[in-house]
């Protein structure tokens, strides 16, 4: 017998090749290309698999086939290597069948190898979100009619729900609310693609914030240095001022935000600029709240968060009062 020829009863080898649809087709690892060219037979159940045109262009002969586990084992007889290009669903019926055969102990099993041919990079699932949003925008009767203005209120609501999840310390809620906020970004970007005069996409949105972050972090991406958080803040404010070229520290502050947050932002800008501001005086609760908010900001306290915490305590007091009222109205002895 030729030393290079495996014996007739050699069990052979099965390679299950997996790929990520989030990576451009054809961008496979070197071990994957070696396995594809070295296999005696390459099978794929999905005739529309995105990798197939690139495999065939590279000289790999791929046969469309959906073998059972036993048929695959039989195909490996004589030491043959059969490579299966997994479908997007993962070919669970085939892998489960191979597991059952191996567990039976009655079949001489080939060597089984799972070979990832391409990997998802961090953030790859964002591509799924963009794809899903694109389909929803095109096919959902409600989503297809939405506008930036119509969705604006949802962005505010989702932001508040995110803040609540953070303050409550609920990790599951935090993950979900972050997703809801992210949805608003992707939804608005998808709508923006359809603008007739100045369209932009989610890639343009991401590209803009990437450029901004790099420019405002010269201590990370440039030659500047920053040893403390204060140094970082100084870098940020300086580069932001260069970008915006504002004539007033009040520019860019949305006046429609909640009153306490608005007061805090104005006070923070004025303090950072070193301005001596004469606080307006007047009668009424508005001026009383203004003074309290300015005092809180000066002491490093977020008055909006402080008031929410106090409001939650008040909510608990309301619940307690309701419970006491219900208890006192119950018939005696019950």
C-alpha positions as CSV (number, residue, x, y, z in Angstrom):
1,X,0.0,0.0,0.0
2,X,1.2,3.5,-0.8
3,X,2.3,5.2,2.4
4,X,0.4,8.4,1.4
5,X,-2.8,6.5,0.7
6,X,-5.0,6.2,3.8
7,X,-6.5,2.7,4.5
8,X,-9.9,2.0,3.2
9,X,-11.3,1.9,6.7
10,X,-9.9,5.2,7.8
11,X,-12.7,7.4,9.2
12,X,-11.7,10.6,7.5
13,X,-12.5,14.1,8.6
14,X,-15.5,16.5,8.6
15,X,-14.9,20.3,8.7
16,X,-17.8,22.5,9.5
17,X,-16.9,26.0,8.1
18,X,-18.7,28.9,9.7
19,X,-18.7,32.5,8.4
20,X,-20.2,35.8,9.6
21,X,-22.6,37.6,7.3
22,X,-21.4,40.8,9.0
23,X,-18.0,40.5,7.2
24,X,-17.7,41.1,3.5
25,X,-17.9,37.8,1.5
26,X,-14.5,36.4,0.5
27,X,-12.7,37.8,3.5
28,X,-11.8,34.4,5.0
29,X,-9.0,33.4,7.3
30,X,-5.9,31.7,5.8
31,X,-6.6,28.4,7.6
32,X,-10.1,28.5,6.0
33,X,-8.7,28.9,2.5
34,X,-6.2,26.1,3.2
35,X,-9.0,23.8,4.3
36,X,-11.2,24.7,1.4
37,X,-8.5,24.0,-1.2
38,X,-7.3,20.8,0.7
39,X,-10.7,19.2,1.1
40,X,-11.7,16.2,-1.1
41,X,-15.3,17.6,-1.2
42,X,-16.9,20.9,-0.4
43,X,-20.7,21.0,0.3
44,X,-23.2,23.7,1.0
45,X,-26.9,23.3,1.4
46,X,-27.7,27.0,0.5
47,X,-27.4,27.7,-3.2
48,X,-27.6,31.5,-2.5
49,X,-24.9,31.5,0.2
50,X,-23.0,34.8,-0.2
51,X,-19.6,33.1,-0.1
52,X,-20.2,30.7,-3.0
53,X,-19.3,33.1,-5.9
54,X,-16.0,34.0,-4.2
55,X,-15.2,30.4,-3.5
56,X,-15.8,29.4,-7.0
57,X,-13.8,32.3,-8.3
58,X,-10.9,31.1,-6.2
59,X,-11.1,27.7,-7.8
60,X,-13.0,25.8,-5.1
61,X,-15.6,23.4,-6.4
62,X,-18.7,23.6,-4.2
63,X,-21.5,21.1,-4.5
64,X,-25.0,22.0,-3.4
65,X,-26.0,19.2,-1.0
66,X,-27.8,18.7,2.3
67,X,-26.4,15.3,3.5
68,X,-27.7,13.6,6.5
69,X,-25.2,12.9,9.3
70,X,-24.9,9.2,8.2
71,X,-24.4,10.2,4.6
72,X,-21.7,12.7,5.6
73,X,-19.9,10.0,7.7
74,X,-20.1,7.6,4.7
75,X,-18.6,10.3,2.4
76,X,-15.6,10.5,4.7
77,X,-14.8,6.8,4.4
78,X,-11.3,6.0,3.2
79,X,-9.8,9.0,5.0
80,X,-11.5,11.6,2.9
81,X,-12.0,15.2,4.1
82,X,-15.4,16.7,3.5
83,X,-15.9,20.3,4.3
84,X,-19.4,21.7,4.9
85,X,-19.9,25.5,4.4
86,X,-22.5,26.2,7.1
87,X,-25.6,28.1,6.3
88,X,-26.8,31.2,8.1
89,X,-29.0,29.0,10.3
90,X,-26.0,26.9,11.4
91,X,-27.1,23.5,10.0
92,X,-28.3,22.3,13.5
93,X,-30.0,19.2,12.1
94,X,-26.7,18.0,10.7
95,X,-24.7,18.8,13.8
96,X,-27.3,17.2,16.1
97,X,-27.3,14.1,13.9
98,X,-23.5,13.8,14.1
99,X,-23.7,14.2,17.9
100,X,-26.3,11.4,18.1
101,X,-24.1,9.1,15.9
102,X,-21.1,9.8,18.0
103,X,-23.0,9.2,21.2
104,X,-24.3,5.8,19.9
105,X,-20.9,4.2,20.0
106,X,-21.9,2.1,17.0
107,X,-20.3,4.2,14.2
108,X,-16.6,4.8,13.5
109,X,-16.8,8.6,13.5
110,X,-14.5,10.8,11.4
111,X,-12.6,13.6,13.1
112,X,-14.9,16.6,13.6
113,X,-13.6,20.1,13.4
114,X,-15.4,23.4,13.7
115,X,-13.5,26.0,11.7
116,X,-14.6,29.7,12.0
117,X,-13.6,31.3,8.7
118,X,-14.5,34.9,9.6
119,X,-15.1,36.6,12.9
120,X,-17.4,39.4,14.1
121,X,-15.5,42.5,15.2
122,X,-16.7,44.5,18.3
123,X,-19.8,46.4,17.2
124,X,-20.7,44.0,14.4
125,X,-24.3,43.6,15.7
126,X,-24.8,47.3,14.8
127,X,-24.9,46.2,11.2
128,X,-27.8,43.9,12.1
129,X,-29.6,46.9,13.6
130,X,-29.0,49.0,10.5
131,X,-30.3,46.2,8.3
132,X,-33.4,45.6,10.4
133,X,-34.2,49.3,10.5
134,X,-33.9,49.5,6.7
135,X,-36.4,46.7,6.3
136,X,-38.8,48.2,8.8
137,X,-38.6,51.6,7.2
138,X,-39.5,50.0,3.8
139,X,-42.2,47.6,4.9
140,X,-43.9,48.8,8.2
141,X,-46.9,51.0,7.6
142,X,-46.2,53.1,10.7
143,X,-42.4,53.4,10.5
144,X,-42.4,54.2,6.8
145,X,-44.5,57.4,7.5
146,X,-42.4,58.8,10.4
147,X,-40.5,62.1,10.3
148,X,-37.8,63.7,12.4
149,X,-40.3,65.9,14.0
150,X,-42.8,63.1,14.6
151,X,-40.2,61.1,16.4
152,X,-38.6,63.9,18.5
153,X,-40.8,63.2,21.5
154,X,-39.7,59.6,21.6
155,X,-36.0,60.6,21.8
156,X,-36.8,62.7,24.9
157,X,-38.8,59.9,26.5
158,X,-36.2,57.3,25.8
159,X,-33.5,59.5,27.2
160,X,-35.5,60.0,30.4
161,X,-36.1,56.2,30.7
162,X,-32.3,55.7,30.3
163,X,-31.6,58.1,33.1
164,X,-34.1,56.3,35.3
165,X,-32.5,53.0,34.6
166,X,-29.1,54.4,35.5
167,X,-30.3,56.0,38.8
168,X,-32.2,52.8,39.7
169,X,-29.1,50.7,39.1
170,X,-31.1,48.1,37.1
171,X,-28.6,46.5,34.7
172,X,-31.2,44.7,32.6
173,X,-33.2,47.9,32.2
174,X,-30.0,49.8,31.4
175,X,-29.1,47.5,28.6
176,X,-32.6,47.7,27.2
177,X,-32.9,51.4,27.5
178,X,-29.5,51.9,25.8
179,X,-30.9,49.9,22.9
180,X,-34.0,52.1,22.7
181,X,-31.8,55.2,22.6
182,X,-29.7,53.6,19.9
183,X,-32.8,52.9,17.9
184,X,-33.7,56.5,17.9
185,X,-30.3,57.4,16.4
186,X,-30.5,54.7,13.7
187,X,-34.1,55.5,12.9
188,X,-33.4,59.2,12.4
189,X,-30.3,58.4,10.3
190,X,-32.5,56.1,8.1
191,X,-35.0,58.9,7.6
192,X,-32.2,61.3,6.8
193,X,-31.2,59.1,3.8
194,X,-34.4,60.0,2.0
195,X,-33.9,63.8,2.2
196,X,-33.9,65.2,-1.3
197,X,-31.6,68.1,-0.7
198,X,-29.0,67.0,1.9
199,X,-29.2,63.2,2.6
200,X,-26.9,61.5,5.1
201,X,-26.6,58.0,6.4
202,X,-25.8,56.3,9.7
203,X,-22.2,56.0,8.4
204,X,-22.1,59.8,8.0
205,X,-23.4,60.1,11.6
206,X,-20.8,57.7,12.9
207,X,-18.0,59.3,10.9
208,X,-18.9,62.8,12.2
209,X,-18.7,61.7,15.9
210,X,-15.5,59.8,15.2
211,X,-13.8,62.8,13.8
212,X,-15.1,65.0,16.7
213,X,-13.8,62.5,19.3
214,X,-10.4,62.3,17.7
215,X,-10.1,66.1,17.4
216,X,-11.2,66.7,21.0
217,X,-8.8,64.0,22.4
218,X,-5.3,65.3,21.2
219,X,-3.9,63.7,24.4
220,X,-5.0,60.3,23.0
221,X,-4.6,60.6,19.2
222,X,-2.1,63.5,19.1
223,X,1.0,64.8,20.8
224,X,-0.7,66.7,23.6
225,X,-0.6,65.3,27.1
226,X,-3.3,65.1,29.9
227,X,-2.6,63.7,33.3
228,X,-5.8,64.6,35.1
229,X,-9.5,64.8,34.3
230,X,-9.2,68.5,34.6
231,X,-6.5,68.5,31.9
232,X,-8.9,66.5,29.7
233,X,-11.7,68.9,30.3
234,X,-9.5,71.8,29.4
235,X,-8.5,70.1,26.1
236,X,-12.2,69.4,25.4
237,X,-13.3,73.0,26.0
238,X,-10.5,74.5,24.0
239,X,-11.0,72.4,20.9
240,X,-14.8,72.8,21.2
241,X,-14.4,76.6,21.3
242,X,-12.2,76.4,18.2
243,X,-14.8,74.3,16.4
244,X,-17.9,76.3,17.3
245,X,-16.4,79.8,17.3
246,X,-19.3,81.1,19.4
247,X,-19.9,84.7,20.3
248,X,-21.6,83.8,23.6
249,X,-21.2,81.0,26.1
250,X,-25.0,80.7,25.9
251,X,-25.0,79.6,22.3
252,X,-25.8,75.9,21.8
253,X,-27.8,75.6,25.0
254,X,-31.3,74.4,24.2
255,X,-33.8,76.6,26.1
256,X,-36.5,73.9,25.8
257,X,-34.8,71.5,28.3
258,X,-36.1,71.2,31.9
259,X,-35.7,74.3,33.9
260,X,-33.2,72.9,36.5
261,X,-31.1,71.4,33.8
262,X,-31.1,74.6,31.8
263,X,-30.1,76.7,34.8
264,X,-27.3,74.2,35.6
265,X,-25.9,74.4,32.1
266,X,-26.0,78.2,32.0
267,X,-24.3,78.4,35.3
268,X,-21.6,75.8,34.3
269,X,-20.8,77.8,31.1
270,X,-20.6,81.1,33.0
271,X,-18.4,79.6,35.7
272,X,-16.1,77.9,33.1
273,X,-15.7,81.3,31.3
274,X,-14.9,83.0,34.6
275,X,-17.8,85.4,34.3
276,X,-19.1,87.3,37.3
277,X,-22.9,87.2,36.7
278,X,-25.4,89.3,38.7
279,X,-28.1,86.8,39.5
280,X,-31.5,88.4,38.7
281,X,-33.8,88.8,41.7
282,X,-37.6,88.8,41.8
283,X,-40.6,87.5,43.6
284,X,-42.1,84.1,43.1
285,X,-41.2,80.4,43.2
286,X,-39.3,80.7,39.8
287,X,-36.7,82.9,41.3
288,X,-36.5,80.8,44.5
289,X,-35.9,77.7,42.3
290,X,-33.3,79.6,40.3
291,X,-31.3,80.5,43.4
292,X,-31.5,76.9,44.6
293,X,-30.4,75.5,41.3
294,X,-27.4,78.0,41.1
295,X,-26.4,77.0,44.6
296,X,-26.5,73.3,43.8
297,X,-24.4,73.8,40.7
298,X,-21.8,75.8,42.6
299,X,-21.6,73.0,45.2
300,X,-21.2,70.3,42.5
301,X,-24.7,68.9,42.8
302,X,-27.0,68.1,39.9
303,X,-30.2,69.8,41.0
304,X,-32.3,67.8,38.4
305,X,-31.0,64.5,39.8
306,X,-31.4,65.7,43.4
307,X,-35.0,66.7,42.8
308,X,-35.7,63.3,41.1
309,X,-34.3,61.5,44.1
310,X,-36.5,63.7,46.4
311,X,-39.5,63.1,44.2
312,X,-39.0,59.3,44.4
313,X,-39.0,59.7,48.2
314,X,-42.2,61.7,47.9
315,X,-43.7,59.0,45.7
316,X,-42.9,56.4,48.4
317,X,-44.6,58.7,50.9
318,X,-47.7,58.9,48.7
319,X,-47.8,55.1,48.5
320,X,-47.5,54.8,52.2
321,X,-50.4,57.3,52.7
322,X,-52.5,55.3,50.2
323,X,-51.8,52.2,52.1
324,X,-52.7,53.8,55.4
325,X,-55.9,55.2,54.0
326,X,-56.9,51.8,52.6
327,X,-56.2,50.2,55.9
328,X,-58.2,52.6,57.9
329,X,-61.2,52.2,55.6
330,X,-61.2,48.4,56.0
331,X,-64.0,47.0,58.3
332,X,-62.8,46.3,61.8
333,X,-61.5,42.7,62.4
334,X,-60.7,42.0,58.7
